[in-house]
Amino acid sequence: MAKDYPYMISNNKIGPILQKIQSAAKPSTFNHDLLKKLGFTSSNDRAVIPLLKRLRLLNEDGSPTEYYDRLKDKNDHPFALGERIRELYSDLFAINTDIHNATDEEIKGSISRVTGQDDTQVNRYFATFKALVALAKFGESPVKSDKKKDDTLKPGIDTSKDKKDEHKPSFNYNIQIHLPATTDIAVYNAIFKSLKDNLLI
């Protein structure tokens, strides 16, 4: 069965629509009526909805997913999109892990191999892929990186004390006493009295 990818005819609308998602209130359902309210009234703009679903930014019923929420964070936005692109086009990234930086001909060739579609359809897939890639960043999100750092600190524990004690020197003494063989108890008494007077605190 041939692989297919979502595509838009008006790929120049993808960026503006994602910008609106970032600034607008989160809807309960992302549908055609909402698109119109956001200012995208062309029938070609409707193709963004199945695209967002394939990117798993929307559930099948149009409700936003956790990835949609990440789009609303301006720092996380391009990285979240990059993650979704990697998953949707995983077959292309399996061919070349840096496919988003490859030449147009290499990308089209990879799409053709994966989908088995004709040139017209390959060009449609390619145009949407390029439009998405131009809006994304690939790599670990700084927001997720900061969260990892926060998770390493245990809540409610003052780590400053631990660090101070970590470098505090400590001394341990192990004293061994070899007692002479004698039956004179006075010798032992003298030894232990000397220990008490000079070493024991």
C-alpha positions in Angstrom: 0.0 0.0 0.0 1.4 3.4 -1.1 2.4 5.8 1.7 0.7 9.2 1.6 1.4 12.5 3.3 -0.9 15.4 4.0 -0.5 18.5 1.9 -1.9 22.0 1.3 -2.3 23.9 -1.9 -1.9 27.2 0.0 1.3 26.3 1.9 1.9 30.0 2.5 -1.0 29.9 5.0 0.7 27.3 7.3 2.9 29.9 9.1 0.1 32.5 9.7 -2.3 29.8 10.9 0.3 28.5 13.4 0.9 32.1 14.5 -2.8 32.5 15.2 -2.8 29.2 17.2 0.0 30.7 19.3 -1.8 33.9 20.1 -5.5 32.8 20.2 -7.3 31.1 23.1 -7.2 27.3 23.1 -10.5 26.0 21.5 -12.4 23.0 22.6 -12.6 22.0 18.9 -10.5 23.2 16.0 -12.9 23.2 13.0 -13.8 25.2 9.9 -15.8 27.7 11.8 -12.8 28.5 14.0 -10.6 28.9 10.9 -13.0 31.5 9.6 -13.0 33.3 12.9 -9.2 33.4 12.8 -9.5 35.0 9.4 -8.8 32.1 7.1 -11.9 31.9 4.9 -10.6 30.2 1.7 -11.7 26.7 1.0 -8.0 25.8 0.5 -7.3 26.8 4.1 -9.4 23.9 5.3 -6.7 21.4 4.4 -4.7 22.6 7.4 -7.1 20.7 9.7 -6.2 17.2 8.4 -2.6 18.4 8.3 -2.7 19.3 12.0 -4.4 15.9 12.8 -1.6 14.0 11.0 0.9 16.0 13.0 -1.0 15.0 16.1 -1.6 18.5 17.1 -5.3 17.7 17.0 -7.2 14.6 17.8 -9.5 13.0 15.3 -12.4 14.9 16.8 -10.6 18.2 16.4 -9.8 18.7 20.0 -6.3 20.0 20.8 -3.6 17.6 22.0 -0.7 18.2 24.4 1.4 19.1 21.4 -1.0 21.9 20.5 -0.4 23.3 23.9 3.3 23.4 23.3 2.7 25.4 20.1 1.4 28.2 22.4 4.8 28.5 24.1 6.9 30.8 21.9 10.2 29.2 23.1 9.0 25.6 22.7 6.9 26.2 19.6 9.5 25.6 16.8 10.9 22.6 18.6 7.5 21.0 19.2 6.8 21.4 15.5 10.1 19.8 14.7 9.3 16.8 16.8 6.0 16.3 15.1 7.6 16.7 11.7 10.1 14.0 12.6 7.3 11.6 13.5 5.0 12.3 10.6 7.8 12.0 8.1 9.7 9.3 10.0 10.2 7.2 6.8 12.0 10.2 5.2 14.2 10.7 8.3 15.0 6.9 8.2 16.5 7.4 4.8 18.4 10.5 5.9 18.4 11.8 9.5 19.2 15.2 8.2 16.6 15.1 5.4 15.3 18.6 6.4 18.6 20.0 5.3 18.9 18.0 2.1 18.7 19.3 -1.4 15.3 19.6 -3.0 16.0 16.9 -5.4 17.1 14.5 -2.7 14.0 15.2 -0.7 11.7 14.7 -3.7 13.6 11.5 -4.5 13.0 10.2 -1.0 9.3 11.1 -1.0 9.0 9.4 -4.4 10.6 6.2 -3.0 8.5 6.2 0.1 5.1 7.1 -1.4 5.4 5.6 -4.9 3.3 8.6 -6.2 3.7 10.5 -9.5 5.6 13.7 -9.9 2.5 15.9 -9.4 1.7 14.3 -6.0 5.3 14.2 -4.9 5.6 17.9 -5.6 2.6 18.6 -3.4 4.0 16.5 -0.6 7.3 18.2 -1.0 5.9 21.8 -0.9 4.1 21.2 2.4 7.1 19.4 3.9 9.4 22.4 3.0 6.8 24.9 4.4 6.7 23.0 7.7 10.5 22.6 8.0 11.0 26.3 7.4 8.9 27.0 10.6 10.6 24.4 12.8 13.7 23.7 14.7 15.3 20.3 15.2 17.0 19.4 18.4 16.1 19.4 22.1 13.8 22.1 23.2 15.3 24.5 25.8 12.0 24.3 27.7 12.3 20.5 28.0 16.0 20.8 28.9 15.2 23.3 31.7 12.5 20.9 33.0 15.1 18.1 33.2 17.3 20.3 35.3 14.4 21.1 37.6 13.6 17.4 38.0 17.1 16.6 39.3 16.5 18.9 42.4 14.4 17.2 45.1 11.7 19.5 46.4 11.8 20.6 50.0 15.5 19.7 50.5 18.1 22.4 51.1 21.0 21.2 48.9 23.2 24.1 50.0 23.8 22.3 53.4 24.6 19.1 51.6 27.2 20.8 49.4 28.8 22.5 52.5 29.0 19.2 54.4 30.3 17.4 51.3 33.6 19.4 51.5 33.9 19.5 55.3 37.0 17.5 56.4 36.5 14.7 59.0 39.1 12.8 61.0 39.0 9.3 62.4 41.6 7.8 64.7 42.2 4.1 65.2 44.5 3.5 68.2 45.9 0.1 68.8 47.5 -0.7 72.2 49.8 -3.6 72.6 49.9 -4.4 76.4 53.0 -6.0 77.8 52.8 -9.4 79.3 53.0 -8.9 83.0 51.2 -9.9 86.2 51.8 -6.5 87.8 48.4 -4.7 87.7 50.1 -1.4 88.4 51.7 -1.4 84.9 48.2 -1.6 83.3 46.8 1.1 85.6 49.7 3.4 84.6 49.1 2.8 80.8 45.3 3.5 81.0 45.8 6.5 83.2 48.2 8.0 80.6 45.7 7.4 77.8 43.0 9.1 79.8 45.1 12.1 80.6 46.6 12.6 77.1 44.3 11.2 74.5 40.7 10.8 75.7 38.5 14.0 75.6 
